[in-house]
Amino acid sequence: MKNKMWGGRFSKKTNPLVEDFTRSIQFDKKLAEYDCMGSIAHAKMLGKCNVVPKKDAAKIVAGLNSILSEIKKGSFRIDSSAEDIHTVLQNALDKKIGKSAGMLHTARSRNDQVSLSTRIYCKKEIDSIFALLKAFKDSIKNFAKKNIDVIVPGFTHLQNAQPVLLSHQMLAYCEMLERDIGRLNDCKKRLDVLPLGSCAISGTSLAINRDFVAKELGFSKVSSNSMDAVSDRDFVIEIISGLAILGMHLSRMSEDFIILNSQGFGILDIGDEFCTGSSMMPQKKNPDVLELVRGKCGVLYGSLMEVMVVMKGLPLTYNRDMQLDKEPLFKAVETIESSIKVLTALFKNLKVNKDRAAELLQDESIYATDIMEYLVKKGVSLKESHDIAGKIVAYAFQRKLKLSEISLRELRFFSSKFNKDAYRLLGAEESVSLKNSFGGTSPKQVRMQINR
């Protein structure tokens, strides 16, 4: 490996095994654009502060802009034998502008340089995820609007609980995603700190202007402790943590759809283009996309644990272990982005089997809570009302009756408070319309949720 950014102190060549073992270019090449952006801002500052001659700073900036243009076009060639992306870009600049390139690394180290590149990458990717989540939420909202009147059984413990609007369930996912956006936004605020200028560990004696660089790169703050700046990877852990929680939400959503799509439920029908078949069983239509979204949540958890374990015992300040934060970070970002994209598209092809949903609501025990609240409104205590409703359900179950088949005389055996209006409760539309508390499943509340 030629043209290292270090080596003057060494009398022997690096063992090839060590070069292969320590090389990071295979993954940190993803930071090429961001490293170049950071270097341009740094070079401008060096010239402005007369740390390097202005004409040399201008040559460096021009050379880097040319390289950046090549990177964006996809024509920039990366030497896979180089140590890291910083070395690749430095060598490319050497070839492009000659001796002046050697001034670029003044007043910085790879320690603060890599932290900067990673932070710029994280800020950009969080914004990309925000855009993807907005489109995803829109697809959920559109599905909810389209199916605003569809009523389905809501489940607790995977048992019939109470009727809910399907749109209400869909909007529950939007609430989860909104929290995810909040977490990532908080993370973005905390990582929005410029580390460049911290150098290797202690800062520099050169008269640099870190605020200028921060402004050039759009950072709101400058790190206030050089030792912390070069050794901090909290922002990497925090973003992966946020993505892991987001992945958990996508996994739960996928599991719901897998269940509701199964023959036992049959409420949702996933489009053929988002399913696969069996190599042996011709009749199969498998929700593989949803199963993979569910499975890839484990990849996100693994990425989080990977970085946590790497960081847990490191002394201040920079240690080479920190090189290992990139792959799990990149993997987590790519995993979540691909999962959101495929789920957004899947939602646009999702269909509802309204007849099957109505069939599942024929079990009138699902209205037991409505009976309980009916008695509460008549002045019966909650505890007594709960007992009465439970006994009525058991009575119907033992006699293989629907609740609507129990006579008024029999109902009054359980409580004298029952009147004919109690039978009105034994219907899905009435049940959901009664749940008009803020955030409830009544059509009025659900429309308010959609508007919010």
C-alpha positions as CSV (number, residue, x, y, z in Angstrom):
1,M,0.0,0.0,0.0
2,K,1.5,3.3,-1.1
3,N,1.2,6.9,0.0
4,K,0.1,6.5,3.6
5,M,-0.9,9.6,5.6
6,W,1.7,8.5,8.2
7,G,4.9,6.5,8.4
8,G,7.9,8.8,9.0
9,R,8.5,7.3,12.4
10,F,8.6,3.7,11.0
11,S,11.7,1.9,9.8
12,K,10.0,-1.2,8.4
13,K,7.2,-1.7,5.9
14,T,3.8,-2.7,7.3
15,N,3.2,-6.4,7.3
16,P,0.7,-7.2,4.5
17,L,-1.4,-9.1,7.0
18,V,-1.7,-5.9,9.1
19,E,-2.6,-3.9,6.0
20,D,-5.4,-6.3,5.2
21,F,-6.5,-6.5,8.8
22,T,-6.7,-2.8,9.4
23,R,-8.0,-1.7,6.0
24,S,-11.4,0.1,6.2
25,I,-11.8,1.3,2.6
26,Q,-14.2,-1.5,1.8
27,F,-16.9,0.1,3.9
28,D,-15.8,3.7,4.7
29,K,-15.7,4.5,0.9
30,K,-19.4,5.3,1.5
31,L,-18.2,8.5,3.3
32,A,-16.3,9.8,0.3
33,E,-18.7,12.6,-0.5
34,Y,-19.0,13.7,3.1
35,D,-15.2,13.6,3.7
36,C,-14.7,15.7,0.6
37,M,-17.3,18.2,1.8
38,G,-15.6,18.5,5.2
39,S,-12.2,18.9,3.5
40,I,-13.5,21.8,1.3
41,A,-14.8,23.7,4.3
42,H,-11.6,23.0,6.2
43,A,-9.4,24.2,3.3
44,K,-11.5,27.4,3.0
45,M,-10.9,28.1,6.7
46,L,-7.2,27.4,6.5
47,G,-6.9,30.0,3.7
48,K,-9.2,32.5,5.4
49,C,-7.2,32.3,8.7
50,N,-3.8,32.5,6.8
51,V,-2.8,29.2,8.3
52,V,-1.9,28.2,4.8
53,P,-1.3,30.6,1.9
54,K,-4.6,31.7,0.3
55,K,-3.4,30.7,-3.2
56,D,-2.7,27.1,-1.9
57,A,-6.0,27.0,-0.1
58,A,-7.8,28.0,-3.4
59,K,-6.0,25.3,-5.3
60,I,-7.0,22.7,-2.7
61,V,-10.6,23.8,-2.8
62,A,-10.7,23.7,-6.6
63,G,-9.1,20.3,-6.6
64,L,-11.5,18.9,-4.0
65,N,-14.5,20.4,-5.9
66,S,-13.4,18.6,-9.0
67,I,-13.1,15.3,-7.0
68,L,-16.5,15.9,-5.4
69,S,-18.0,16.3,-8.8
70,E,-16.5,13.0,-9.9
71,I,-17.8,11.3,-6.8
72,K,-21.4,12.5,-7.4
73,K,-21.2,11.5,-11.0
74,G,-20.0,8.0,-10.0
75,S,-16.8,8.4,-12.1
76,F,-14.3,8.7,-9.2
77,R,-12.2,5.6,-9.0
78,I,-11.4,4.3,-5.5
79,D,-8.2,2.3,-4.9
80,S,-9.4,-0.8,-3.0
81,S,-5.8,-1.3,-1.7
82,A,-5.8,2.0,0.1
83,E,-6.0,2.1,3.9
84,D,-9.1,4.2,4.1
85,I,-11.2,6.8,2.2
86,H,-9.2,9.7,3.8
87,T,-6.1,8.3,2.2
88,V,-7.8,7.8,-1.2
89,L,-9.0,11.4,-1.3
90,Q,-5.6,12.8,-0.2
91,N,-3.8,10.8,-2.9
92,A,-6.3,11.9,-5.5
93,L,-5.8,15.5,-4.5
94,D,-2.0,15.0,-4.7
95,K,-2.3,13.8,-8.3
96,K,-4.6,16.6,-9.2
97,I,-2.9,19.7,-7.7
98,G,0.6,18.6,-6.7
99,K,2.5,19.9,-3.7
100,S,-0.3,22.2,-2.3
101,A,-2.3,19.1,-1.4
102,G,0.1,18.4,1.4
103,M,-1.3,21.4,3.3
104,L,-4.9,20.1,3.5
105,H,-4.3,18.0,6.6
106,T,-3.0,21.0,8.6
107,A,-4.8,21.5,11.9
108,R,-6.7,18.2,11.8
109,S,-6.3,14.5,12.4
110,R,-8.1,11.5,11.0
111,N,-9.6,11.2,14.4
112,D,-11.7,14.4,14.1
113,Q,-12.0,14.0,10.3
114,V,-13.8,10.6,10.4
115,S,-16.1,11.8,13.2
116,L,-17.0,14.8,11.0
117,S,-17.7,12.7,7.9
118,T,-19.8,10.2,9.9
119,R,-21.8,13.0,11.4
120,I,-22.5,14.6,8.0
121,Y,-23.6,11.1,6.8
122,C,-25.9,10.7,9.7
123,K,-27.6,14.1,9.3
124,K,-28.2,13.4,5.6
125,E,-29.6,9.9,6.2
126,I,-31.9,11.0,9.0
127,D,-33.3,13.6,6.6
128,S,-33.7,10.8,4.0
129,I,-35.5,8.6,6.5
130,F,-37.8,11.5,7.5
131,A,-38.8,11.8,3.8
132,L,-39.4,8.0,3.6
133,L,-41.5,8.0,6.8
134,K,-43.6,10.9,5.5
135,A,-44.4,9.0,2.3
136,F,-45.1,5.9,4.4
137,K,-47.4,7.8,6.8
138,D,-49.2,9.2,3.8
139,S,-49.8,5.7,2.4
140,I,-51.2,4.6,5.7
141,K,-53.4,7.6,6.0
142,N,-54.8,7.1,2.5
143,F,-55.6,3.5,3.2
144,A,-57.3,4.6,6.4
145,K,-59.4,7.2,4.5
146,K,-60.3,4.6,1.8
147,N,-61.5,2.1,4.5
148,I,-62.9,4.6,7.0
149,D,-66.0,2.6,7.7
150,V,-64.6,-0.9,7.9
151,I,-65.0,-2.5,11.3
152,V,-62.8,-5.4,12.5
153,P,-62.3,-7.2,15.7
154,G,-59.6,-5.6,17.8
155,F,-57.4,-8.1,19.7
156,T,-55.6,-8.3,23.0
157,H,-53.6,-11.5,23.7
158,L,-54.7,-12.4,20.1
159,Q,-58.2,-12.9,21.5
160,N,-61.3,-11.0,20.3
161,A,-61.4,-7.9,22.5
162,Q,-63.7,-5.1,21.1
163,P,-64.8,-3.9,17.6
164,V,-62.6,-1.2,16.2
165,L,-62.4,0.7,13.0
166,L,-59.7,-0.7,10.8
167,S,-58.6,2.8,10.1
168,H,-58.1,3.3,13.8
169,Q,-55.7,0.4,13.9
170,M,-53.8,1.8,10.9
171,L,-53.5,5.2,12.5
172,A,-52.0,3.5,15.6
173,Y,-49.0,2.7,13.3
174,C,-48.8,6.4,12.4
175,E,-48.5,7.2,16.2
176,M,-45.6,4.8,16.5
177,L,-43.9,6.3,13.4
178,E,-44.4,9.8,14.8
179,R,-42.5,8.8,18.0
180,D,-39.8,7.4,15.8
181,I,-39.5,10.7,13.9
182,G,-39.3,12.5,17.3
183,R,-36.5,10.2,18.5
184,L,-34.5,10.6,15.3
185,N,-35.0,14.3,15.4
186,D,-33.7,14.5,18.9
187,C,-30.7,12.4,17.8
188,K,-30.1,14.8,15.0
189,K,-30.0,17.7,17.4
190,R,-27.4,16.0,19.6
191,L,-25.1,14.9,16.7
192,D,-25.3,18.4,15.1
193,V,-21.9,19.3,16.6
194,L,-18.7,20.0,14.7
195,P,-15.8,17.9,15.9
196,L,-13.2,19.2,13.3
197,G,-10.5,21.2,14.9
198,S,-10.2,18.9,17.9
199,C,-7.4,17.3,15.9
200,A,-5.9,14.1,17.4
201,I,-6.8,14.7,21.0
202,S,-5.9,18.2,22.3
203,G,-6.8,20.8,19.7
204,T,-4.1,22.8,17.9
205,S,-1.8,25.8,18.5
206,L,-2.6,27.1,15.0
207,A,-5.0,30.0,14.7
208,I,-8.0,28.3,13.2
209,N,-11.7,29.4,13.1
210,R,-13.9,26.4,14.0
211,D,-17.1,28.5,13.9
212,F,-16.4,29.3,10.2
213,V,-16.2,25.6,9.4
214,A,-19.4,24.9,11.4
215,K,-21.3,27.5,9.4
216,E,-19.9,26.3,6.1
217,L,-21.1,22.7,6.8
218,G,-24.4,23.7,8.5
219,F,-23.5,22.6,12.0
220,S,-25.3,24.5,14.8
221,K,-22.6,23.9,17.5
222,V,-18.8,23.4,17.8
223,S,-17.5,20.6,20.2
224,S,-16.3,22.1,23.5
225,N,-13.9,19.4,24.6
226,S,-11.4,18.0,22.1
227,M,-10.9,14.7,24.0
228,D,-14.6,14.0,24.0
229,A,-15.1,15.0,20.4
230,V,-12.7,12.5,18.9
231,S,-13.9,9.6,21.1
232,D,-17.6,10.2,21.1
233,R,-19.7,7.6,19.2
234,D,-22.9,8.2,21.2
235,F,-24.5,9.7,18.1
236,V,-23.9,6.4,16.2
237,I,-25.3,4.4,19.0
238,E,-28.3,6.7,19.3
239,I,-29.2,6.7,15.7
240,I,-28.9,2.9,15.5
241,S,-31.0,2.7,18.7
242,G,-33.7,4.9,17.1
243,L,-33.6,2.8,13.9
244,A,-33.9,-0.4,16.0
245,I,-37.0,0.9,17.7
246,L,-38.4,2.0,14.3
247,G,-37.6,-1.5,13.0
248,M,-39.4,-3.0,15.9
249,H,-42.5,-1.0,15.0
250,L,-42.2,-2.2,11.3
251,S,-41.9,-5.7,12.6
252,R,-45.0,-5.5,14.7
253,M,-46.9,-4.0,11.9
254,S,-45.7,-6.8,9.6
255,E,-46.8,-9.4,12.1
256,D,-50.2,-7.9,12.3
257,F,-50.6,-8.0,8.5
258,I,-49.3,-11.6,8.4
259,I,-51.9,-12.6,10.9
260,L,-54.8,-10.7,9.3
261,N,-53.8,-12.1,5.9
262,S,-53.7,-15.7,7.0
263,Q,-56.6,-18.0,6.2
264,G,-57.6,-18.1,9.8
265,F,-58.4,-14.4,9.7
266,G,-58.6,-13.4,6.1
267,I,-59.3,-9.8,6.7
268,L,-56.4,-8.4,4.6
269,D,-55.3,-9.4,1.2
270,I,-51.7,-8.6,0.2
271,G,-51.2,-7.9,-3.5
272,D,-49.7,-10.8,-5.5
273,E,-46.7,-8.6,-6.4
274,F,-45.7,-8.5,-2.7
275,C,-46.0,-12.3,-2.1
276,T,-44.1,-15.3,-3.3
277,G,-45.0,-19.0,-3.9
278,S,-43.8,-22.4,-2.9
279,S,-41.5,-24.5,-5.0
280,M,-43.6,-27.6,-4.0
281,M,-47.1,-26.4,-3.0
282,P,-48.8,-24.8,-6.0
283,Q,-51.5,-23.2,-4.0
284,K,-49.3,-21.2,-1.7
285,K,-49.2,-17.3,-1.6
286,N,-46.7,-16.4,1.1
287,P,-46.2,-13.0,2.7
288,D,-42.4,-13.2,2.4
289,V,-41.9,-9.5,2.2
290,L,-43.5,-9.0,5.6
291,E,-41.7,-11.9,7.1
292,L,-38.3,-10.4,5.9
293,V,-39.2,-7.0,7.3
294,R,-40.0,-8.8,10.6
295,G,-36.7,-10.7,10.4
296,K,-34.6,-7.8,9.5
297,C,-35.5,-6.2,12.8
298,G,-33.0,-8.6,14.3
299,V,-30.3,-7.2,12.0
300,L,-31.0,-3.8,13.5
301,Y,-30.7,-5.1,17.1
302,G,-27.5,-6.8,16.1
303,S,-26.0,-3.6,14.7
304,L,-26.9,-1.8,18.0
305,M,-25.3,-4.5,20.1
306,E,-22.2,-4.5,17.9
307,V,-21.4,-0.9,18.5
308,M,-22.4,-0.9,22.1
309,V,-20.0,-3.8,22.8
310,V,-17.2,-2.2,20.8
311,M,-17.5,1.0,22.8
312,K,-18.2,-0.4,26.3
313,G,-14.6,-0.7,27.6
314,L,-12.7,1.9,25.6
315,P,-10.5,4.4,27.4
316,L,-10.2,8.0,26.3
317,T,-9.6,9.0,23.7
318,Y,-9.6,7.6,20.1
319,N,-9.0,3.9,19.7
320,R,-8.9,1.9,16.4
321,D,-11.8,-0.2,17.7
322,M,-14.0,2.8,16.7
323,Q,-13.4,2.0,13.1
324,L,-15.9,-0.9,13.6
325,D,-18.8,1.5,14.1
326,K,-19.2,2.2,10.3
327,E,-20.5,-1.2,9.0
328,P,-23.3,-1.6,11.6
329,L,-24.3,2.0,11.1
330,F,-24.5,1.7,7.3
331,K,-26.2,-1.7,7.6
332,A,-28.8,-0.3,9.9
333,V,-29.6,2.7,7.7
334,E,-29.8,0.6,4.5
335,T,-32.0,-2.0,6.3
336,I,-34.5,0.5,7.6
337,E,-34.7,2.5,4.3
338,S,-35.4,-0.6,2.2
339,S,-38.0,-1.8,4.7
340,I,-39.9,1.5,4.7
341,K,-39.8,1.6,0.9
342,V,-41.3,-1.8,0.4
343,L,-44.0,-1.3,3.1
344,T,-45.0,2.0,1.6
345,A,-45.5,0.3,-1.8
346,L,-47.2,-2.7,-0.2
347,F,-49.8,-0.4,1.4
348,K,-50.9,0.9,-2.0
349,N,-51.9,-2.7,-3.0
350,L,-53.5,-3.8,0.3
351,K,-57.1,-4.9,0.1
352,V,-59.8,-5.5,2.7
353,N,-62.2,-8.4,2.9
354,K,-65.2,-6.7,4.4
355,D,-67.4,-9.8,4.4
356,R,-64.8,-11.7,6.4
357,A,-64.4,-8.9,8.9
358,A,-68.2,-8.8,9.4
359,E,-68.2,-12.6,9.8
360,L,-65.6,-12.4,12.6
361,L,-67.8,-9.9,14.4
362,Q,-70.7,-12.4,14.7
363,D,-69.2,-13.5,18.1
364,E,-71.3,-11.2,20.2
365,S,-69.2,-11.8,23.3
366,I,-67.1,-9.0,21.8
367,Y,-69.7,-6.6,23.0
368,A,-69.4,-7.6,26.7
369,T,-67.6,-4.4,27.5
370,D,-70.5,-2.4,26.0
371,I,-72.9,-4.3,28.3
372,M,-70.7,-3.5,31.3
373,E,-70.6,0.2,30.5
374,Y,-74.3,0.2,29.9
375,L,-74.8,-0.9,33.5
376,V,-72.3,1.6,34.8
377,K,-74.3,4.3,33.1
378,K,-77.4,2.9,35.0
379,G,-75.6,3.5,38.3
380,V,-74.1,0.0,38.9
381,S,-70.6,-0.1,40.1
382,L,-67.8,-1.0,37.7
383,K,-66.9,-4.2,39.7
384,E,-70.5,-5.4,39.8
385,S,-71.1,-4.5,36.2
386,H,-68.0,-6.5,35.2
387,D,-69.2,-9.5,37.1
388,I,-72.7,-9.3,35.6
389,A,-71.4,-9.0,32.0
390,G,-69.1,-11.9,32.5
391,K,-71.9,-14.1,33.9
392,I,-74.1,-13.2,30.9
393,V,-71.3,-14.3,28.5
394,A,-70.8,-17.6,30.4
395,Y,-74.6,-18.2,30.4
396,A,-74.8,-17.7,26.6
397,F,-71.7,-19.9,26.1
398,Q,-73.1,-22.8,28.2
399,R,-76.4,-22.7,26.3
400,K,-74.8,-22.1,22.9
401,L,-76.7,-18.8,22.5
402,K,-75.8,-15.5,21.0
403,L,-76.2,-12.7,23.5
404,S,-79.0,-11.3,21.3
405,E,-80.9,-14.6,21.8
406,I,-81.1,-14.2,25.5
407,S,-84.5,-12.9,26.4
408,L,-85.1,-9.6,28.3
409,R,-86.6,-11.6,31.2
410,E,-83.4,-13.7,31.4
411,L,-81.2,-10.5,31.2
412,R,-83.2,-9.1,34.1
413,F,-82.4,-12.1,36.1
414,F,-78.8,-10.8,36.1
415,S,-79.8,-7.2,36.7
416,S,-83.0,-5.3,36.9
417,K,-81.4,-2.4,35.1
418,F,-81.6,-4.0,31.7
419,N,-84.2,-2.7,29.2
420,K,-84.9,-3.3,25.6
421,D,-82.3,-0.7,24.6
422,A,-79.6,-3.1,25.8
423,Y,-80.0,-5.1,22.6
424,R,-79.0,-2.1,20.5
425,L,-75.5,-2.6,21.9
426,L,-75.0,-5.9,20.1
427,G,-73.8,-4.5,16.8
428,A,-70.4,-3.4,15.6
429,E,-71.5,0.0,14.3
430,E,-73.1,1.0,17.6
431,S,-70.2,-0.3,19.5
432,V,-67.6,1.8,17.7
433,S,-69.8,4.9,17.6
434,L,-70.0,4.8,21.4
435,K,-66.2,5.0,21.8
436,N,-66.2,8.7,21.4
437,S,-63.6,9.6,24.0
438,F,-60.6,11.6,22.7
439,G,-58.4,9.1,20.8
440,G,-61.1,6.5,20.7
441,T,-62.3,4.4,17.8
442,S,-65.6,6.2,16.9
443,P,-65.8,7.5,13.3
444,K,-65.8,11.1,14.6
445,Q,-62.6,10.5,16.6
446,V,-60.9,8.6,13.8
447,R,-61.6,11.4,11.3
448,M,-60.1,13.9,13.7
449,Q,-57.0,11.6,14.0
450,I,-56.7,11.5,10.2
451,N,-56.9,15.3,10.1
452,R,-54.2,15.6,12.7
